[in-house]
Amino acid sequence: FIELVVLGTYHRVPELWASKHPVLIMAYLSQYFPSLAGWLLRKVGPKRARAMDPRAEGGDRGYSVSGLLSKGKQ
């Protein structure tokens, strides 16, 4: 992550979007497609919150797209 920021600064990039996946795609969707982002957050948001809970079965997988899209226990 820091390497991208340093490279962007070195090359004088006027705007740099760098973050972990899927935060960046959600920021992009929120900026350019707010209706789609809202729909997606309503579908995936609660599941992501449960996945981030380390006490839950399979918890702490909040950045795992495959874990969020699986049809396993909720």
C-alpha positions as a Markdown table, in Angstrom:
| # | Residue | x | y | z |
|---|---|---|---|---|
| 1 | Phe | 0.0 | 0.0 | 0.0 |
| 2 | Ile | 2.7 | 2.5 | 1.0 |
| 3 | Glu | 4.6 | 1.6 | -2.2 |
| 4 | Leu | 1.7 | 2.8 | -4.3 |
| 5 | Val | 1.5 | 6.1 | -2.4 |
| 6 | Val | 5.2 | 6.7 | -2.8 |
| 7 | Leu | 5.1 | 5.8 | -6.5 |
| 8 | Gly | 2.1 | 8.1 | -7.0 |
| 9 | Thr | 3.8 | 10.9 | -5.2 |
| 10 | Tyr | 7.1 | 10.4 | -7.1 |
| 11 | His | 5.3 | 10.5 | -10.5 |
| 12 | Arg | 3.2 | 13.5 | -9.4 |
| 13 | Val | -0.1 | 11.7 | -9.9 |
| 14 | Pro | -2.8 | 14.3 | -9.2 |
| 15 | Glu | -5.3 | 11.7 | -7.7 |
| 16 | Leu | -4.5 | 8.3 | -6.2 |
| 17 | Trp | -7.1 | 5.8 | -5.0 |
| 18 | Ala | -5.3 | 3.1 | -3.0 |
| 19 | Ser | -6.9 | 0.8 | -0.4 |
| 20 | Lys | -7.6 | -2.8 | 0.4 |
| 21 | His | -10.0 | -4.8 | -1.7 |
| 22 | Pro | -13.1 | -4.4 | -1.7 |
| 23 | Val | -13.0 | -1.0 | 0.0 |
| 24 | Leu | -11.7 | 0.6 | -3.2 |
| 25 | Ile | -14.3 | -0.8 | -5.5 |
| 26 | Met | -17.1 | 0.3 | -3.1 |
| 27 | Ala | -15.6 | 3.8 | -2.9 |
| 28 | Tyr | -15.5 | 3.9 | -6.7 |
| 29 | Leu | -19.1 | 2.6 | -7.0 |
| 30 | Ser | -20.3 | 5.1 | -4.4 |
| 31 | Gln | -18.7 | 8.0 | -6.3 |
| 32 | Tyr | -19.8 | 7.1 | -9.8 |
| 33 | Phe | -22.8 | 4.7 | -9.4 |
| 34 | Pro | -24.4 | 5.6 | -6.0 |
| 35 | Ser | -27.6 | 3.6 | -6.7 |
| 36 | Leu | -25.7 | 0.4 | -7.5 |
| 37 | Ala | -23.4 | 1.0 | -4.4 |
| 38 | Gly | -26.4 | 1.4 | -2.2 |
| 39 | Trp | -28.1 | -1.8 | -3.5 |
| 40 | Leu | -24.8 | -3.7 | -3.1 |
| 41 | Leu | -24.2 | -2.5 | 0.5 |
| 42 | Arg | -27.7 | -3.5 | 1.5 |
| 43 | Lys | -27.1 | -7.0 | 0.0 |
| 44 | Val | -23.6 | -7.6 | 1.3 |
| 45 | Gly | -23.2 | -5.2 | 4.2 |
| 46 | Pro | -24.9 | -7.3 | 7.0 |
| 47 | Lys | -23.0 | -10.4 | 5.8 |
| 48 | Arg | -19.7 | -8.5 | 5.9 |
| 49 | Ala | -20.4 | -7.3 | 9.4 |
| 50 | Arg | -21.0 | -10.9 | 10.6 |
| 51 | Ala | -17.9 | -12.1 | 8.7 |
| 52 | Met | -15.8 | -9.5 | 10.5 |
| 53 | Asp | -16.8 | -10.8 | 13.9 |
| 54 | Pro | -13.9 | -12.9 | 15.2 |
| 55 | Arg | -16.2 | -14.7 | 17.7 |
| 56 | Ala | -18.5 | -16.1 | 14.9 |
| 57 | Glu | -17.8 | -19.3 | 13.1 |
| 58 | Gly | -15.5 | -18.5 | 10.1 |
| 59 | Gly | -15.2 | -15.0 | 11.5 |
| 60 | Asp | -12.5 | -12.4 | 10.6 |
| 61 | Arg | -12.9 | -13.1 | 6.9 |
| 62 | Gly | -14.3 | -9.7 | 6.1 |
| 63 | Tyr | -12.0 | -9.1 | 3.2 |
| 64 | Ser | -12.7 | -12.5 | 1.6 |
| 65 | Val | -15.0 | -12.1 | -1.3 |
| 66 | Ser | -15.5 | -15.8 | -1.7 |
| 67 | Gly | -16.4 | -16.1 | 1.9 |
| 68 | Leu | -19.1 | -13.4 | 1.5 |
| 69 | Leu | -20.6 | -14.9 | -1.6 |
| 70 | Ser | -20.8 | -18.4 | -0.3 |
| 71 | Lys | -24.2 | -19.8 | 0.7 |
| 72 | Gly | -22.9 | -21.2 | 4.0 |
| 73 | Lys | -24.3 | -20.5 | 7.5 |
| 74 | Gln | -25.1 | -16.9 | 8.3 |
